Amino acid sequence: MTAGDVQSALARRLFMARAQTLRSQWPIAISHAVVAWVLWRDGLAMAAVAWFLTITAVNLARSLHLLRLNGATEADAQRATRVARNWLVVIGLLRPIPVLLTLLGHSVEGFYLITMIMLGLTVGGVSNLAGLTRLHDVWSAPLFLAFCGAWLARVDIEGAAIALLLGMMFFLLRTFVRDYGAVLAREMTWAEQLRVERDRAEEAIVARGRFFAAASHDLRQPIAAMRWYGEAVEEHARLLDHAGLRQIGEGIARAMARADPLLSQYLEISRLEAHETALPLSAVDLGALLRQTAEAWGPQARELGLGLALELPEVVALALGDEAALRRILDNLVANAIKFTPAGRVSLAVEAAGPGRWRLSVSDTGIGIAVEDQGRVFDDFFQIGNAARASDKGVGLGLSIARRHAERLGSSLRLISALGQGSRFEFELAAADGEPLPATAPADEPSLPAGLKVLVVDDDADVQRALKARLQARDWTVQTASALDEALRLWRDGFMPDIVLADYRLGDEHTGAELIAALRGEGCEAPALIITGDTAPDRLAELARSGLEVLHKPVSDALLVQALQRLLAKAPA
């Protein structure tokens, strides 16, 4: 019977009593040895040895039996209680023997000593029987009756007084066993309720993650199709010089621009939950990172009439971190600062935080955060001043994402804010050895060749048609399939793609990774790209292990082109 198996209140009390009894075996045996020695010294050697060996053997047998007890149901607990009562009856009858033997001796000192030791053992054993009043009576009543009889047999005031006190002690201990058991039962009930509520909360968190992953996947499929149809419309409008089509395409693009950040945040939360381990750290040039962040957000700040200041010391060394994670932290903090600063400025800063430490911060002169809200700003979906959940104010995930990235870097975000006086978010990183590397200009990426042949595999017909329309607008040859077998048939029928674009979850219960492996087995060496709407943490972990290049729907034309350029640049000539 283990703690995790315990179900009923009685079973829980028996489990605790068993553990305490097993722990107390050696102290009890030593105490019994002292009692036997007192009897031996008083001339009762044979009786002392016989009693000690008998009670020790009974205690040992009981301990071995307790180790074999199993079960946690109410019926099991009732059976265990009956067995425990039988053992305690035997022990209860053996415990008074030294008291009775003292009547045959002549040492008053020994009588007092045995009374103290046996009474101490009784008091010490009470906690083992919390709530088990009947077992306590079976175990202790014979001893107290023997005590009272032995002391009354002295036929004096002292003996009568001690007998009375011992009787009162018995009833006091019995009351303690009853009351302590009631308290213990309440605490166990509360603990069980807390465990149940904890399990419910954990299940709710898992269910929430599954819901958002499923909802995100289901939303990404049609939105991806909308994006590709919109880009195809814009491309045809450009080729036909058609103003009406251009306006429709631009309208679709604006709608997609509003949806992209929301879906991207859902995806990022899923990614972070799928990769909860710490990130490998490398040297990052903090000065260059902050300058690039300021350059990226400067136009938006100026458009809103805000200043964007950059505060760097004369010398900024390298810090241990992950550049991509640091960019996401700073981007979310700056976006949050701009959103809640009606006027004034936003500042990015890095400063020494002590020997071997750098502190990065983003501060603003905005509305500030009330004290009662400061403990919740890093929670998922928490927003200040957006009770109506206006979509232009986001969904309340930016600071939660920043917090998760900081924790994966071994750091923590701190908030310093006062209502009406702006806010400051900061975190620290360990310094790295070495000097900052000079910034280098990105290499020119090769342009995409004309006349490419592309195999698109997706089980969503709308996504198939939309992506096909978008790629055909580039004058590429496109073949589509819905499942692994269909794609393999196209290859065997002679279609030799230059690029394979595949969804991750296909309609025939296969995955895009399995499709690509099957094509490789057939001799197809075309570079492959997974384009998926999946955001479930377990799916993202699978994708990370596959080693394939992955894009997440909806994919903009620019991101798709960049990914294809990378793949073609790596492909063998």
N, C-alpha and C positions, 0 to 999 in steps of 0.2 A: 504493500500500500504506500503510494507516494503522495506528496503534498498536492501534486497536480491532479491525482485521481479522486481526491476527497470530494464528496458531494453533500452528504447530510451533515447537520450540525453535530449530531452524536458521533458520526464518523470522524469529523474534524477534531473533536475533543479527545477521542480515543487515539487518534494519530499523534496529537501533542503529548498525551500522557505516556504513550509508548516511547517516544523520543526522550522525554525527561527521565523515565524509569531506566532506560538503557544507559543514559549518561551518569546516573547516580549509583551504578552497581558497585564500583570500587569504594567510594566513601561509606556505603552501607556495610560492605564486607569488613572494612577496617573497624567500624564502630562495633559490629557484632564481635569481632575478635577482642576488643577491649572489654566488652561485657563478659565474654568467656574467661578472660584473664582475671577479672575481679572475682568471678565465681571460683575459679581455680585457686586463687589466693585465699579464699575463704574456706578451703577444704572440700570443695565440690568438683574435683578434677574430672572424674569420669562423666558426671552429668554435664559439665561445661563443654567437654569435647564432643559429647554426643549431640548436644543442642546446636553447637556451632556448625558441625558437619552437616546436620540435617537441614538447618535453615539456609545454609550456603548452597547446598545441593538444590533445594527447592527454588531459591532465587535464580540459580543458574538455569534450571529447567524452564522456569517461567520466561527468562530472557530469550532462550532459544525458541520457545513457542511464539513469543511476540515477534521475533524476526520473520516467522513464517506466516504471520497474519496477512491476509489479502482482502481486497474488496473494499468498496466505498459506498455501496448502497445502504439504505436504511436496514434491510434484512441482514446484510453482512455485519453492519455495526451492532445489531441486536445479538447476533451469534457471538461476536467478539466480546460483547459485554458479559454474556453468560460465562464464557471461558475465563475472562478476567475475574469475575466474581468467584469462580471455583478456586482459582489460584489464591485470591486474596483471603478466602475462607481458611485455606491451609496455613498461609502465612500469619493471618490474624490469630489462629490458635497456637502457633509456635511462639509468637512474640511475647505473650505473658509468662512463659515458662521461667525465664530468669527472675522475674519478680516473685513468682511463687517459690523458687528455689532459695531466695534470700531469707525466706521464713525459716529455712533449715539451718541457715548460717548464724554466725554470732557477731558479724561486723556491721555496726550501724553505719560506718563510713561507706562500706560497700553498698548498702541499701540506698543511701543517698546518691551515690555515684551512678548506680544502675538506673535509678529514677530519672536523673538528669539526662543520661545518654538516650534512654528509650523515649523520653518525652521530646528530646531534641530531634530524634529521627522521625517521630510522628509529626511534629510541626513542619519539618523540612519536606516531608512527603505529601503534605496537603496540596501543594500547587500541582502535583501530578494528577490529582483527582478533582480538579476544578469542574464543578457542575455535575459530578458523578457522586451524588450524596449517598446513595445506597451502597456503592462500593466503599466509600469512606467509612460508613457504619460497620460493614463487615470486617474491614481491615483494622479499625482503631477501637471499636467498642470492647472487644475482649481484653485488650491491654488496659484500658481505663477502668474496667470492672476489677481487673486484678490489682491495679494500683490502689483503687479505693478500698478493696477488701484488705490488702496488705497493710495499709496505713491505719485503717480502723482497728485492725487486729492488735495494734499497739495499746489500745484502750487508754489513750490520754488525749488531752486537749490538742496538743501539737499534731498528733496523727489525724484526729477528726478534722482539724482545720485544713491540713494538707489534702485530705480526701475530698473535702468540700471544694477546695480550689481546683483539684484535678477534674472533678465532675463539671465544674463551670468551664474549665478549659476545653473539655470534650465538646460541650454544646457551643462554645464560642468558635471552635475550629469547624464544627459542622455548619454553623451559620456562614462562616467565611467561604467554605467550599461551595455552598449554595449561591451566595451573592457573587462570588468571583466567577462562578460558572455562568451566571446570568449576564454579567458584564462581558465576559469572553464571547458568549453566544451573540450578543448584540454587535460586538466588534467584528466577529466573523461574518455576520449577516451584512454589515456595512461594507466589509472588504469584498464580499461576494458581489454585492450590488455595484460597487466601484469597478470590479473586474468586468462585470457584464456591460456596464456603461462604456468602459474603456474599449472593450471588444466591439461594441456597436459603433463607437466613434471611429475606430480603425477601419471597420468595414465601410462606414460612410465615406471615409477619406478615399479608400480604394475604389468604392463605387463612383465617387465624384470624379476620380481620375479616369476611370473607364468611360464614364459618360462624356466627359469633355474630349477624350481621345476619339470616341466614336462619333460624337457630334462634329468635331473638327474634321475627321476624315470625310464624313458625309457632306459637310459644307464645302470642303476643298475640291471635291470632284466637280460639282457644277460650276463653282467659281473658277476653277482652272479652265473649264470649257469656255466660260464667258470671256476670260482674259484672252485666250487664243483666238476666239472668234473676233473679239474687238481688235486685236492686233492685225488679224487678217483683213478686217474691214479698213483699218488705217493704211495698210500696205496697198490694197486695191485702190483706195481713194488717192493715194499718192501716184500710183501708176496711171490712173484714169483722170487725174486732176479734177476730182469730183468734190465740190465743196460740201454738199449734203452728207455724203458718206464720211467725209473728214470730221464733220461735227458729231456724227453718231459715234465714230471711233473714239474721238476725244472725250465724249460723255462717258462711254464705257470705261475708258482709262481713268477718268476722275473717280468714278465709283469704285473701281478696283484699288485705286490709291488709298481710299478710306478703309477698305476692307483688309488690305494687306497687313497693316501693323497689328490689328486685332488678332488675326489668325496666326501671325508670326509669334505673338506673345504666348498664345496657347501652345504652339509647337515648342517654344523655348522652355516653358514650364515642364512639358513632357520630357524633353531632352534632359533637363536637369534632374528630374526624378529618376530617369533611366541611368544616369551616371552620377551617383551620389558620392563616389569615392573622391579623394583629393586629387587635384590636378598635378601632373609633373611640372615642376617649376624650372624656369630658365631665366636668363638675364634679359631684362626689358629696359629700353631707354625711356625713362619717364618723361624727360623733356620733349623728345620727339612725339611721344604718345599724346601728351597734353596739347602740344601745338597743332597736331593733326585734328584732335577733337575740337579745338577752338575754331579752326578753319572750316570744319564740316558744319558746325552749328552757327557760325557767325552770320550767314545770310538770313536765317530764320529769325535770329535775335534782332538784327537790324530792321527787318521787315515789321517787327512788332514794336519798334522804337526802344529796344533795350540795348544796353551796353554788354559786351562779353569780354571780360578782362582775363588776362593770363598772368599769373604771378609765379615766376620761377626764380630760384636763387641763381647766383652767377655760375655755380658749378652744380650740376645734377648728375649724380652717379647712377649706375645701373641698380635695379631692384629685382628681387626674385619674384617672378609671377608668370602669368600666361597672358600673352598680348591680346588674344581674342577675348578672353574673359574680362580683362581690364577695360577693353573697349566697350564691352556691353555694360559694365558697371558705370563707366563715365557717361556713356550715351543715355542710359536710363536716368541717371542723376541730373544731367543737364536738361534733358527733355522735361523732367518733373519741375526743375527750377524755372524754366522758361514758361511752363504752363501756369504756374502759380505766382508769377511776378508781373503784376499789371504795369509797373513802371520801375525804373531804376536799372539795376544791372545784375548780371550773373558772373561769378568769378570761379575760375579753375586755378588751383594752387597746389604746389608741392613744396614741402619744407622738411627739414631734419626733425625727427621726433625723438632723438637721443642717439647714443652710439649704435651704429649699424642699423638704423631704422629710418624709413621715409614715411611721411604722412601725406596722403592725397586728400584733397577736399574740394567740394563744390558748394558754394554758398550763394545766397541770393538776398535781395532786399524786398522779397515778396510778402505775402499775407501772413506767413508764419504758421505754426501748428500749436494748437492748444495742448496744455499739459496732459489732459485726459485722453487725447488722441495719439500722443507720441508713442505709446506702447503698442499701437495697432497699425501704424503706417506701413510696417513691413509684412503685414498679413495679406494673403491672397484676396484680391477683389475689394480691399478696403479703399474707399475714396472719401475725401473730405469735401463737403459742399457739393455733392452730386447725388442727392437723394433720388432725383428723377432718372439717373443713369444715362445722362446725355452721351451719345456715342462720340461726340467730338472731344470729350474729356477722357477717352480711353476706358479701360475696364478695371483698372486698379491692380495691375500686375507688375508695373515697371519697378517699383521699389522692392517687391518680393523677388523678382528676378535678380536684381542687383544684390540683394542679401544672399541669395543662394550662390551666386558666383563668388562673392567675397568669402563665404564659408568654404567653398571648394579650394580657395587659395590659402586657407588657414588663417584668414583674417575675419574681422567682423565690422559691420557698418555701425557707426555711432551718429546720433542725431543731437544737435544743439539748436534749440529754436524757442522763440517766444512769440506769442500771438501779436501780429501787427509789426514785428521787427525782423522778419525774414528767418531763414533756416540755413543750417550748415550741416552737410553730411560728410563724414570723413572716415577713412580707414587707413591702416598702416601695413607696410610691407617691409620685409627684411632687405637690407642692402646686399648687392651682389658684387663680387670682385670684378675689377676691370674698368675700362673707360668706355663712355658711350660711343657707339659706332656711328660714323658719318651717314647721314641720310643718302640713299641712292634712289635715283629715278627708276620707276618701274620700266621693265623692258617692254617694247612694243609687241603686242600680241599679234600673231598672224591672222590674216583675214580668212573667212570661211570660203572654201572653194565652191565653185558653181557645179551643178549637176550631181550633187551627192545623192546616194540611194540610202533611204532610211527605213528601218523596220520599227514600227510602233506597235507595242503589245500592251493592251489595256482592256480590262473586262467591262469598262463603261463605254457604251457606244457613243454618247455625246462627247466624251473626252477624246475618243478616237477621231471622230469627225473634226472636232475643233483643232486638234494638234495637226491633223493631216492638212486641213485648210491653211493653217499658219505656215507649215513647212513648204507646201506647194506654192505658196505666195513667193517663196524664195527660188522658185523654179527647180525644186528638188523632186526626185521620184520617191513616192511614199507608198509602202505596203503596210496594211494593218492586220492584226490578229488579236483574238480575245483570250487565247489560252496557249499553253506550252505546246500541245500537239499541233495546233494550227500553225504556230510559228515554225515548228520543225518541218511541217509539210511545205511551207513557202521556201525554206532553205533547200529542201531536197528537190523541189521543182525548179531550182535554178536561180532563185532570187538571192543575190549575194550583196548584202547591205554593207555600206561603208560605216554606218553607225546603227546601234540598237538602242532604242528608248523603251523602257519597260516599267510598268507599274509593279509595285511589290506584291500586293495580294491579287492573284489572278482568279478567274472564275472556276478553274478546275482544281481548286485547293492547292495549287502549286504557288510558288513565290517567284518573283522576278529573278532572285539569285539562282534558284534552281533552273529557270529558263536559260539564263546566261551560261550556267555550267553545262547544260545539255547541248547548247549551240557550240560551246567550246569542244565538247566531246565529238561533235559532228564535223569539226574542222573549221568552224567560223571563228575568225580571230578579230572581227570588227570590234572597235572600242564600244563599251556599253555604259549606259547611264540609267540609274533607277530614278524615276519620277513618281513620288508617292504622296498620298494624302494622309498616311498613317502618322499618328502622333502618340500612340500608346507607348509607355516606357519600355515594355518588353519587346515591341516591334523595333523601336529605335535601337535597343541594345543588339538585337539580331542584325540590323543593318550595319551597325558599327563593326560587328565581328566579321561581316562578309568582306570588308575591304573594298567594296565597290563605291564609286562616286555616286552621291545621292543629292537630289534636289527635292524640295518639298513644295507641293502644290499650294496655291497657284504660283506658277513660275513666270516671271516676266521675260520678255524677249531678250533683254540685256543679259539676265542671269543665264538663260539657256544658251545664248551665243557664247558667253564666257566659258561655260562648262564644256561646250562642244569644241571650242578652241583648245582648251587644255587637253581634252581627250585626243584630238587629232594630232596635237604636238607630240604626245607621248607614243602614238601609234607607230609601229614599224613601217618604214618606207616600202 
